[in-house]
Amino acid sequence: MQGAPGALTQTKKLIEELWSTSVQEDVDLALKHHLQARESAEAREGIAAFNEKRPPKWTKP
């Protein structure tokens, strides 16, 4: 429960989307979500917190 709220929400949405597609479509969709997540403010905060050895300060999505 210490994960980034936006990332957890997106992960749950991705899991829901994967049930009825092929493995290749699943991989493509997961990659799309991954690239979007890495560009987010939440990701930047997580990386900064890790580098600064402090807990992240998550904001509500």
FIDREN-894100 format. One record per residue: residue number from 1; residue in one letter; x, y, z of N, C-alpha, C, O in turn. Coordinates in pm, 1 decimal. Example, Ala and Ser with C-alpha at 12.3 -4.5 7.8 and 13.67 -1.06 7.14 Angstrom:
<pts>
1,A,1319.0,-569.0,780.0,1230.0,-450.0,780.0,1320.0,-330.0,780.0,1423.6,-331.9,846.5 .
2,S,1285.0,-225.0,708.0,1367.0,-106.0,714.0,1290.0,3.0,787.0,1340.9,113.8,803.9 .
</pts>
This chain:
<pts>
1,M,81.1,-119.3,0.0,0.0,0.0,0.0,85.5,125.7,0.0,32.5,236.0,13.6 .
2,Q,215.2,111.6,-14.8,301.3,229.2,-15.5,334.9,274.2,-156.9,411.1,369.0,-175.9 .
3,G,278.2,206.5,-256.1,305.7,242.3,-394.6,237.3,372.8,-433.4,149.5,422.2,-362.7 .
4,A,278.6,426.7,-545.1,221.4,550.3,-596.8,74.5,528.4,-632.6,43.4,434.5,-705.9 .
5,P,-15.5,611.4,-583.5,-158.0,590.4,-607.7,-194.9,584.8,-755.7,-273.7,499.5,-796.6 .
6,G,-139.2,673.5,-835.1,-169.7,673.3,-978.5,-120.6,547.3,-1047.2,-189.1,492.3,-1133.5 .
7,A,-2.3,501.5,-1009.2,52.9,379.5,-1068.3,-31.7,258.6,-1031.6,-53.9,171.3,-1115.5 .
8,L,-78.9,252.2,-908.3,-163.3,140.4,-866.7,-295.4,140.6,-943.3,-343.3,35.3,-985.3 .
9,T,-353.2,257.3,-961.2,-478.1,268.5,-1037.2,-457.4,223.7,-1181.8,-538.8,148.8,-1235.8 .
10,Q,-349.7,269.1,-1244.2,-322.6,231.4,-1383.2,-294.9,82.2,-1396.8,-335.3,20.6,-1495.4 .
11,T,-227.4,24.0,-1300.1,-199.9,-119.8,-1303.3,-329.3,-199.1,-1297.6,-345.5,-296.8,-1370.7 .
12,K,-421.8,-157.9,-1211.4,-550.5,-226.3,-1202.0,-628.1,-215.0,-1332.8,-690.2,-312.1,-1376.0 .
13,K,-625.4,-97.7,-1396.5,-693.0,-80.0,-1525.3,-629.8,-169.0,-1631.8,-700.7,-229.7,-1712.1 .
14,L,-497.4,-177.0,-1632.8,-427.5,-260.0,-1730.4,-466.2,-406.3,-1714.0,-491.9,-474.8,-1813.0 .
15,I,-470.7,-454.5,-1592.0,-506.8,-594.8,-1567.3,-646.7,-623.4,-1620.1,-670.3,-729.0,-1678.8 .
16,E,-738.8,-531.2,-1600.1,-874.9,-548.5,-1651.2,-877.0,-555.8,-1803.4,-956.5,-630.6,-1860.4 .
17,E,-790.9,-479.3,-1869.9,-787.9,-475.2,-2015.8,-724.0,-599.8,-2077.0,-747.9,-628.2,-2194.4 .
18,L,-644.7,-674.1,-2002.5,-568.0,-785.5,-2059.1,-646.5,-916.0,-2070.1,-598.3,-1009.4,-2134.2 .
19,W,-762.9,-926.2,-2011.7,-832.8,-1054.2,-2006.0,-871.8,-1110.1,-2142.3,-870.4,-1231.9,-2159.8 .
20,S,-905.9,-1027.4,-2237.7,-962.6,-1080.1,-2362.6,-875.5,-1056.6,-2485.5,-926.9,-1054.0,-2597.3 .
21,T,-746.7,-1039.7,-2467.4,-659.0,-1010.4,-2581.0,-549.7,-1115.9,-2594.3,-528.4,-1197.8,-2504.8 .
22,S,-480.8,-1111.6,-2708.8,-371.0,-1205.5,-2732.9,-248.0,-1163.5,-2652.3,-241.1,-1051.7,-2601.3 .
23,V,-153.3,-1252.7,-2641.9,-30.3,-1222.2,-2567.4,42.1,-1104.1,-2630.8,91.4,-1017.3,-2558.7 .
24,Q,49.7,-1098.3,-2762.1,118.1,-987.4,-2828.9,47.8,-854.5,-2800.2,113.2,-753.2,-2775.3 .
25,E,-84.6,-855.5,-2804.0,-159.4,-733.7,-2771.2,-136.9,-694.8,-2625.6,-127.2,-576.4,-2593.4 .
26,D,-128.7,-794.1,-2537.9,-102.0,-768.6,-2396.7,33.4,-700.8,-2378.6,45.4,-603.3,-2304.5 .
27,V,134.4,-752.6,-2446.1,269.6,-696.0,-2435.0,271.3,-553.1,-2488.4,329.9,-464.2,-2426.5 .
28,D,207.3,-530.8,-2603.2,202.4,-396.6,-2661.5,132.0,-298.6,-2568.1,178.6,-186.3,-2549.1 .
29,L,20.6,-340.7,-2510.4,-54.8,-254.6,-2420.4,23.8,-226.6,-2291.9,25.9,-113.5,-2243.2 .
30,A,87.8,-329.2,-2238.0,167.9,-311.6,-2116.5,283.9,-215.1,-2142.5,314.8,-131.6,-2057.6 .
31,L,347.4,-225.8,-2257.7,457.6,-135.8,-2292.0,408.0,8.6,-2302.3,474.0,101.0,-2254.9 .
32,K,292.4,27.1,-2364.0,233.1,161.0,-2375.4,210.2,221.1,-2236.6,247.0,335.8,-2211.3 .
33,H,149.9,144.0,-2147.8,124.4,192.1,-2011.6,255.3,220.5,-1938.1,265.9,319.9,-1866.3 .
34,H,353.4,134.8,-1955.7,482.8,151.3,-1889.1,550.2,282.1,-1931.7,600.5,357.0,-1847.9 .
35,L,550.6,308.3,-2060.8,615.6,429.6,-2110.6,543.3,554.5,-2061.3,607.8,654.0,-2028.5 .
36,Q,410.5,550.5,-2055.8,334.8,664.6,-2003.3,366.2,686.9,-1855.7,384.3,800.5,-1811.8 .
37,A,372.6,579.2,-1780.5,397.9,589.4,-1636.6,536.4,646.7,-1608.8,553.0,724.9,-1515.2 .
38,R,634.6,609.5,-1687.5,771.6,656.5,-1663.5,787.6,805.8,-1688.2,882.9,866.9,-1640.0 .
39,E,694.5,865.0,-1763.5,701.2,1007.8,-1792.8,620.1,1091.9,-1693.9,614.3,1214.0,-1708.2 .
40,S,558.4,1029.8,-1595.5,468.2,1100.5,-1505.6,543.0,1174.2,-1394.0,658.1,1143.9,-1362.3 .
41,A,473.6,1271.5,-1336.4,527.5,1343.4,-1220.7,546.6,1247.1,-1104.3,639.9,1261.0,-1025.2 .
42,E,457.5,1149.7,-1095.1,466.6,1050.9,-988.4,596.9,970.6,-1000.4,662.5,943.0,-900.0 .
43,A,633.1,934.2,-1121.0,757.4,860.4,-1142.3,878.0,945.9,-1105.4,972.2,898.3,-1042.0 .
44,R,874.1,1071.5,-1145.3,986.3,1161.4,-1112.0,1000.3,1175.8,-960.3,1111.6,1176.9,-907.7 .
45,E,887.0,1186.9,-890.5,891.2,1197.4,-744.3,946.6,1069.0,-683.2,1027.1,1075.0,-590.3 .
46,G,905.3,954.6,-733.2,954.8,827.9,-681.2,1105.0,812.5,-699.0,1174.5,766.7,-608.3 .
47,I,1154.3,850.4,-814.8,1297.7,842.2,-842.5,1374.5,940.9,-754.3,1478.7,907.2,-698.1 .
48,A,1322.3,1062.4,-743.0,1388.6,1163.4,-658.7,1392.9,1117.4,-513.3,1495.4,1130.9,-446.5 .
49,A,1281.8,1063.1,-464.6,1277.3,1015.9,-325.8,1377.9,903.2,-303.9,1447.1,900.0,-202.2 .
50,F,1385.7,812.1,-398.3,1482.1,702.2,-387.9,1624.3,756.8,-382.8,1702.9,718.5,-296.1 .
51,N,1656.9,845.8,-475.3,1792.2,902.1,-481.0,1827.3,982.5,-356.2,1942.5,985.3,-313.0 .
52,E,1725.9,1047.9,-298.9,1747.8,1129.9,-179.3,1727.5,1050.6,-49.3,1735.7,1105.9,60.4 .
53,K,1701.1,921.4,-63.8,1683.2,831.7,50.6,1577.2,883.8,147.7,1599.7,893.5,268.3 .
54,R,1459.1,917.4,90.3,1347.1,966.3,170.3,1219.0,901.5,119.1,1215.9,850.7,7.0 .
55,P,1113.8,902.9,199.6,986.1,850.8,151.8,928.8,942.4,43.9,945.2,1064.1,51.9 .
56,P,862.5,886.7,-55.6,802.8,972.2,-158.6,683.8,1050.0,-103.8,615.3,1004.9,-12.1 .
57,K,661.0,1165.1,-160.5,545.8,1248.3,-123.8,445.8,1237.9,-237.6,445.6,1320.2,-329.1 .
58,W,360.3,1135.7,-231.2,262.3,1112.7,-337.3,150.6,1214.8,-329.2,111.0,1257.3,-220.7 .
59,T,101.3,1252.6,-443.0,-16.6,1338.3,-450.5,-131.1,1254.3,-503.5,-108.5,1156.2,-574.2 .
60,K,-251.1,1290.7,-471.0,-367.7,1217.5,-519.8,-384.4,1242.8,-668.3,-371.1,1356.5,-713.5 .
61,P,-414.3,1135.3,-747.4,-433.3,1155.3,-893.5,-561.5,1229.1,-923.5,-592.5,1254.0,-1040.0 .
</pts>
